[in-house]
Amino acid sequence: MHAFIHSPIIRDIFICISLLTRLPVQLDERAYEHRSAAGWAFPLVGVVVGTASALIGILCMILGFGPNISAGCVVMTSLIITGAMHADGLADCADGFWGGWTIERRLAIMKDSHIGAYGVIALILIIGLQWQIIAALMQAEIAFIALISAAVLSRAPLPLIMVRIPNARGAGLSHQTAMSDQNAAYGALVLAAIVALIMMGIPGAWVIGCAAGLAVAATALARWKIGGHTGDTLGATQMLGETFTLLAALQFLA
């Protein structure tokens, strides 16, 4: 039985959770008619994913596994909750951007379900880097706030990218679920900034700036390589943004 939620706020949160995670959220089909204005809740999905991952890390530390194994469990938890969809997007972008010579060829490679050498290398580097950064954050005892902040800030720009940057295919999941409400997209940025500043304090402003810079750079690269965004580029932007934000947190908060 699919629930129809009358509260717009709860409805929007559940829509975003269903789009960005593999958590078993069941909604009436009528709820998805409002998805264009639900983008403001993207950062709240980050709160859910970041908190769950951080709590697993804390539990592992309490059980005496140490920062390295605990950090690995954090990364694994995040990948399980999201169904590794962002990691998949990163791998597809790495294969397509550097495996094709034309926009058409790059898009074709990105759509291929097989993974190539560039994709494998990208995943090893990014996941390995996240693992090491999180271990260092745990040693510095700031992993909880850093993980939540990074999960929030890395998802906040995605609705605005969908609003302002054309879809490179004109089809696909990101086209079907596109967030077209500009106010909601800017609301996501404001909400993310508020959450991050509450979590990290004034030094968090530097982390927010780094997250914003990465999102701009990743989007510019996507426009250069394929002329717009796709679901894969959104996933890659999230993965890169989260990694870079964690690194910035280690630099400015530790």
N, C-alpha and C positions, 0 to 999 in steps of 0.2 A: 504494500500500500504506500503510495507516494503522498507525502504531506504537502498541503498547500499552506504556506506561511503568510499570514496577513501583515505582520510587521515588516515594513520595507527594509529596516536596518538588518534584522536577522536574515531576511530573505537574501539580501545582497551578500552578506557574509557567507551564507551557505552556497550561493551560486559560485563565489570565488573559490571556496574550498573544493567544490566539486570539479572546477576547471583546473586547479593548480596542484591537486593532491590525488591520492588514491584512497583517501578516507571514505568510508561508506556513507555518503550523504545522499539521501533520497528526497527528491523534490518533484512536485507536480510539474508537468510540462509547461503549464501556464507561467510558472515562476521565471523560466528562461526567456520569456518575452521581455523581461526587464533587465536583461544582462547588459545592455548597452550603457546603463547608468550605474552598474555595480562596481566599476573599476576602483572607486574610492576605497573598497575593502581589501584590495590586494595586500596592503601592508599588514592587515590583521591575519591573513594567512601566514605571513612571515612570523608573526607572534606565535601562532600555533606550532609551526614547524620548528622555529628556533627554540621555543620553550621545551617542547618534547625532546628535542635532540640534546639540549643542555641538561635536562633532568636525567637523561640516560647517562650522560657523561659524569654527572655528579654521583649518581648511584654506583657507577664503575669505580670512581675514586674512593668512595666510602668502603667498597668491597676490597680495596687494596690492589686494584689492577695497575695503578700507576698512570701517568699522563699519556704515554704513547698508546697503550691499548685502549684507554678510555677515549682518546681522541678518535681512534679508529672506529669505535662503537658510535660516536657522535656522527661521523661521516656516514656510516652505514645506516643509522636511523633516519637521517635526512633523505638519503637515497630511497629507502623503503617507503617513507611517507609520501614522497613525491612521485614514486614510480620511476625514478631516474629520468623523468621526461626532460628536465633541463640539461642533464648530462648528455642525453641522446641528441638534443639540439646542438650542443657544443661540438660533439663528434661529427654530426652531419655538416655543420658549418666549416669545420676544419678540413674535412674531405672536399667539400664543394668549392670553398674559396680558393684553396691552393691546388686543387686537382683539376680544375677546369679553366679554359682560356676565354670562354665567352659566358655571358650571363645565362644563356639558354643551357649551356653545358653544366654550369655550376648548379643551376636549379635542378637539373636532371640528376646530378650526382647526389644532391642533398635529399632528393625524394627516394633514392635507392635505399632499401632497407639494410643492405650490406655495409659493413664498416671497413674503411680503408686504413692505410698506415698513418695518415695525418690524424684521423679521428682517434686511433688508439694512442698515439703519442700525446695528443691534447688531453685525453682523459687521464692518462698516467701522470702527466705533469700537474694538471689542476687538482685532481683528487689527492695526489701525493703532497702537493703544496698545502692544500687545506689541512690535511692530516698533521703536518708538521707545525703549521701556524696554530692550530687548535691545541696541540700538545704544549706549545710555548705559552699560550693564553692560560691554560690550566695551571701551569707552573707559576704563572704570575697572579693566579687567583682572580682573573677577570673574564674567564671564559663565558660565564652565564650572561653577563650584560653584552659582551661582544657578539655572541652567537645570535641572540635575539635581535640586536641592532643590525647586524649584517643581513639576517634573513628578511628583516623589514625593509631596509634601504635598497636591497638588490631587487625587490619586487615592485617597489613604488613607481619606478619610471615606466614600467611596461604599458600601463594604460595610455600614458601620454604618447608613447611611441606609436601605439596603434591609432591614436587620434591624428597625430601630426605627420606621420611618415606613411607613404602609400604602401599597400600590400604588393609585394613583388610578383605574386602569382595571380591575384584576383580570385583565389580559391583556397581551399584547405581549411583546417581547423581554426587558425588564427583569423581568417577572413570571416568564417561563419560566426565566431564568438567575439568579433571585434567590439571593443569598447568605443563607442562613438560620442559619448558625452564628455565634452571638454572640461566642464566644471567638476565632474567626478574624477577625471584624470588629474587635475590640479589638486583636488581634495586629497588624493592619495599621496601626493608629494608633501602637502602640509601635515597630514596625519603622520607620515613616516618621520618627518623632521621632529615633530613633537615627541613621538615615542623615543626616538634616538636621543634627544636632548634630556629627556627624563631619565633614560637608562645610563647615559654617559656623562651628563653635565656639560659644562662649557667646552671642555676638550672635544666633545662629540661634534662640534661644529667643523673641526678639521676632518673628521671621519666622514661627515655628510658631504663636504666638499670633494673628497676623494671619490666617494660613491657616485656623485653627480658627474664628475669628470670622466669616470670609466664608462658610464652609461652613454654620455655624449660621444666618446671615442668609438665605442662598439657600434653605435647606431650609424655614425659616419662611415665606418668600415663597411657595414652592410649596404649602405646606399651606394658606395663606390663599387662594391663587388657585384651586387645583384639588383641595384636600383630601388631598394625598398626593404621592407621587413617581411619575415615569414614567422611561423611558429618556431622554427629552428633558431632563427636569430634572436627571438625573444628569450628562448631557453639559454642560449649562449650568453646573452647579456646578463641574465640572472646569475649564471654560474661564475662568470668572470667578475661580476659586480660583488658577489658574496665573498669570493676569494680576496679581491683587492680590498674590500671593506674590512675583512678580518685582519689583513696585513696592516692596514691603517690603524686599526684599533690597537694592535700590538705595538705599533710605533708611538702613538700619541697617548695611550692610556696606561701602558705598563710602567 
